[in-house]
Amino acid sequence: MTEYTPMTEEERFLFDLKGYILFPAVLSEDEIAPIKEQCVKLRTDRESLPTEAQCLPGGAASVLIDHPAIMRVLHSIIDDETEKIRLEGCFLSWRERNDGHKGWTPHAGGKSVNPNYSYQYHNGRIHAGMTRVVWELNGVEQDRGGTAFIPGSHKSNFRPFPECFDARDSGVWDTYGCPPGSLLIFSEAVRHTACPWEQDDPRCALFFCYNHINVRHHKPDFTDEMLGSLSEAHRRFFNDVYHPQFDGEKWRKRREGNKQKAAV
Ligand SMILES: O=C(O)CCC(=O)C(=O)O
């Protein structure tokens, strides 16, 4: 079993306080290059990619599925057992200046009893539901693109959100700037939005969506070719929604017994 360096107390404090955390320049240029090449081809020459790489997170991007820089965070905020963490969605966010993207669209935020958006603190640990992991493969300039957040809004009590605070210039939004290869992790429960892209290099970001094994938000649309191409350790992130205890011998025997009874 891979050992991960747990989040530091300071990192955990910041994530809990704000609902997001940024780790600058996690990937080296050499690590970024093949993944960016795949992203460019997905936009411009999809058919030239092997079938497994035409569906994210297959191909070069698959190394990010359980990258140690994310696992150390997911273990601290979703579950300390890898078997209980699922990857339920992955997409490429490619944005260009004046590309007609809808841009500023604040959503989510506030305490929720919906298990998907749940964000709780209990007995000294965070229990987060849907968690977005964003790999910014190009640099992001502060306040000119990327994702923006109302820090702390994953724990705010009053609903609905007053419209005045959704305005970009309301003074409650955090944005970030970061070099290529940076890692952004946020709880889907924090109020957040895409920003209009106002810089020359396009946004080239991979969004991964992780969740606890017992809940799912997205409808799975991964191809068999992509899933079949993954290592076993990577494929287990795509397990169905059930408790891993049912993979155990006791339950396997019980299922066999039930099948035999039904056949009589
Ligand atoms: O495109 C972005 O920066 C934000 C994406 C978003 O809103 C989401 O992941 O829910």
The ligand as a Tripos MOL2 file, in Angstrom:
@<TRIPOS>MOLECULE
LIG
   10     9     1     0     0
SMALL
NO_CHARGES

@<TRIPOS>ATOM
      1 O1        -14.7520   26.2370  -15.2200 O.co2     1 LIG1
      2 C1        -14.5100   26.5450  -14.0410 C.2       1 LIG1
      3 O2        -13.5190   27.1850  -13.7330 O.co2     1 LIG1
      4 C2        -15.4620   26.1300  -12.9420 C.3       1 LIG1
      5 C3        -16.0760   24.7970  -13.1780 C.3       1 LIG1
      6 C4        -17.2330   24.5250  -12.2600 C.2       1 LIG1
      7 O3        -18.0370   25.3560  -12.0720 O.2       1 LIG1
      8 C5        -17.3950   23.2310  -11.6040 C.2       1 LIG1
      9 O4        -16.4890   22.4090  -11.6630 O.co2     1 LIG1
     10 O5        -18.4540   23.0020  -10.9690 O.co2     1 LIG1
@<TRIPOS>BOND
     1     1     2 2
     2     2     3 1
     3     2     4 1
     4     4     5 1
     5     5     6 1
     6     6     7 2
     7     6     8 1
     8     8     9 2
     9     8    10 1
@<TRIPOS>SUBSTRUCTURE
     1 LIG1         1 GROUP 0 **** ****
